[in-house]
């Protein structure tokens, strides 16, 4: 027979084990896919509201925000991916392809990463060749 004291002990132990399990640092969080990221990014950049993944990717593509390997819906977002997207978003802002200043894009990307539980971009926001005239032939090279 379990006493009242024993019952309380069991309740407290189960409660504590639940808290310990919830706080374990090795718990795996569901990965954010590139398509989920594309939808949120397009909306944050003012390219549309309530977009599907295909609509978001199309809107981002129109303004030059396309990762070098393309948008891959089944692939999880990584720090390298976030850094690459930062470079592309900054270039789009510098070239006037999105209605947001370069400085504001950095805040948007940091906020998006934080909201989605992703790493924040770690590179300085000055991709090589970015800026006015990027992509055009330079006769002085």
N, C-alpha and C positions, 0 to 999 in steps of 0.2 A: 504494500500500500504506500502510495506517495503522499507525503505530508504537504501541508500548505507551503512550508518553507522550501521543500524540494521542488514543488511546482513553480514557484516564483524563480527559483534558481534556473530551471529549464527555460522559462520564458525569457529571462534576461540573457542567458547564453545564446539562444536562437536569435534574439534581437542583435546582440553584439556580432555574431557570425555574419548576419545579413549586412551589417554596416561594413564590416571588414571586407566582405566580398565586393560590395559596391565601390569601395575606395581603392581596390587593388590597382596598382599602376600598370599591370600587364593586361588589363582587360582590353580586348580588341573592340574598337569602335568601328561601326560600319563605314566603309570607305565611300568617299564622295566621288562619283564618276565625272568624267569630263563633260558629259552632256548636262548633268545636274548643275555643274559649275557654269556652263555656257548660258543656261537659262537665267541663272541669278546675275551673271555678269552683264548680259544684254539688258536686263531690266534696270540694273544699277547705272548703266551708262545711258539710259534714256532711249534705248532702241526699240522699246515696245513693252507692253504689259500683258501678263497672262500668256506668255509665249510657250509653244511646244518646243521640244528640243530641236526639231528641224527648223522651225521659224527662228529660234535664237541663233543657231549656227549660220543660217542664211544672212541674218542681220549683221552678225559679227564679221562674216566673210566679206560683205559689201563694204565694210570700212577697213578691211585689211587685217583683221584680227583672226589669223588662222595659224595654229601651231605648225611647225615644220613637218610633223608627221600627220597633220590633219586632225580633225576632231574625232576621237575614238570613244564612242559611248560606253563601251564595256571596260575601259581602262580607268583606273583610279587616278585621282589628281595627286601629283607629287610636288615636292619643293622645286625641282627643276622645271616642271610644267608651269607652276605659279610664277617663277622668275621669267620664263619665256613669255607668258601672257602679259606680264608687267611691261616688258620691252615693247611688245606689240601695241598695247593700249597707249603707252606714252608716245609712240610714233604716230598713232592715229590722232592723238590730241595735238601733237606738234604740227601735223599736216592739216589740221582743221577738219578731219573726217568725222569727229564726234563733237557734240556740243558742250564739251567740258574742258576746262583748263588742265594743263599737264600736272600742276600741283594738286588739283582736286582729284585727278585720277589716282594718284598715289594714296590719298586718304580713302577713296572708294575701295581700292584693292585691299588695303589693310583691313578695312571694316568687313569686306566680303570674306576674307580669310578667317577673321575672328568669328564671324557669325556662322560660318560653315565648319568650324573646328579644324581649319587647315593651317599649315605654316604660312607665316607672312613672307612676302618677297624679301630676299636677303641681299640682292645685288643693288648697287646704286642704279638709279633710274636714268642712265645715260647709255643706251645701247649704241654700239658702233654704227656709224652711218645714219643715225636717226637725225631727224630735223628736216628743215626745209630743203627740198631738192633730193631727199633720200631716194635712192632707186634710179636717179637720172644719171646719165653718163657724165663723167667729169673729164674734160679735155686735159686737165693738168696731171693726171695720174700716169 
